[in-house]
C-alpha cells in the first residue's frame, strides 16, 4: 500500500472510532435517563447510580 492508502485507512479508523464513542455516550445517557428519569419508579431514582 502506498502512503495515500495508509492515510485514507487511518482516517477511516479514526472516523469509525469517533462514531462508536459518540453512540456509546448517547446510549449510556439514554439508559441513565430511562433508569433514573421521570418515568422510573421511586425506588430506582433513590439508588446510588441515579444520585
C-alpha positions in Angstrom: 0.0 0.0 0.0 1.2 3.5 -0.7 1.2 6.5 1.6 -2.2 7.7 0.4 -3.9 4.4 1.1 -2.4 4.5 4.6 -3.8 8.0 5.2 -7.3 7.0 4.0 -7.3 3.9 6.1 -6.1 5.8 9.2 -8.8 8.5 8.6 -11.5 5.8 8.3 -10.3 4.1 11.6 -10.4 7.4 13.4 -13.9 8.3 12.0 -15.3 4.9 12.9 -13.8 5.0 16.4 -15.3 8.5 16.9 -18.7 7.3 15.8 -18.5 4.4 18.2 -17.6 6.6 21.1 -20.3 9.1 20.3 -23.0 6.4 20.1 -21.8 4.7 23.3 -22.0 8.0 25.2 -25.5 8.6 23.8 -26.6 5.1 24.8 -25.3 5.5 28.3 -27.1 8.8 28.7 -30.3 7.3 27.4 -30.1 4.3 29.7 -29.5 6.6 32.7 -32.4 8.7 31.7 -34.8 5.8 31.4 -33.5 4.2 34.6 -33.5 7.4 36.7 -35.8 9.7 34.8 -39.3 10.9 35.5 -40.9 7.6 34.3 -38.7 5.4 36.6 -40.1 4.1 39.9 -39.2 5.9 43.1 -37.0 3.0 44.3 -34.8 3.3 41.2 -34.4 7.1 41.5 -33.0 6.7 45.0 -30.3 4.2 44.1 -26.7 5.2 44.2 -26.3 5.1 40.5 -29.0 7.7 40.0 -27.6 10.2 42.5 
